[in-house]
Amino acid sequence: MANHKSAEKRIRQTKKRTERNRFYKTRIKNLTRAVREAVEAGDQAAAEVALKNVNKNFHSYAGKGILTKNTAARRVSRLSQLVNTLGSVAA
């Protein structure tokens, strides 16, 4: 166990950050999954709504420093391409 007051504080901080990171990591996976499932189901309306939600949240996370700006842009771009393929198949 920790022998110093500063070490005890670091343990508390790590615990708090780990919990926060787990929340965001799970949220990112769930948002991504919603888009992919809508595309697999062939539901373009649901896919576009889910994509809009992903775009908003990922860029918000980039602003908070959870994702880097380029990572957020790359992930949104790839999901957009996926949703766009659904539109081109329907047309």
N, C-alpha and C positions, 0 to 999 in steps of 0.2 A: 504494500500500500504506500501511499504518498507520505514522505517524511517532511516535506516543506509545505508551507502555506501556499506558495505559488504553484506547487505541483498539484495540490488539491483543487486549486482554481482551474488549472489547465484540464484536469479530469472533468470538471463540471462543464467547461466550455466545449470540450470534445464531444461530450454526451449530447449537448444541446445542438451542436452543428451536425452531428451524425443524424439525429432525428429530423432536422430540417432538410438535410440533403436527401434522406430517404423519401420524405414527402414529395419533394420536387421531382426526383427520379421516377417515382411511381406515377406522378401526374403526367409527366412527359410521355411515358409508355402508354398510359391509358388514352391520352389525346391522340397519339399516333395510331393506336389500335382502332379507335373509333373511325378514323378516316379509311384505313385499310379494309375494315369490315364492311363499311358502306360501299366501297368500290367493288369488293368481292360479291356483294349482294346485288350489284348493278343499280343501286339507288343513287342517282346523280344528285338529287335535291339534298338528301341526307349527307352525301359526301361533301357537297359545297358548304353546307352549314358547319360540318365538322372541320373542314379546312379553314374556314373563317375563324373558328374558335382556336385552332392550332396557331394560326398566324398571329392572332392577338396575344395569346399566352406566351408563345415562344419569344416574341419580341419584347414582351414585358419581362420575361426571365433574363433576356440578354441585357436589358437595362439594369436589372438588379445584380447582374454578375453571376448568375447561376449557369447560364450558357454564354459562350462567347458570341459576339455579333455574327461572325462568319458561320459558326455552327448552326445558329438559329436560322439564318438565311438559307443555308444549304439544305437543312431538313425540310423547311417550308417549301423550297423549290422542288425538291424531289417528290414531296406529297402532291404539290400542284401538278406536276407532270403526270402523276398517277391518276389524279382526278380528270385531267384533260384527256387522257387516253379513253376514259369512259365516255366523254362527250363526243370524241371522234368516231367511236364505235357505233354510237347511237345515230350519228348523222350519216 
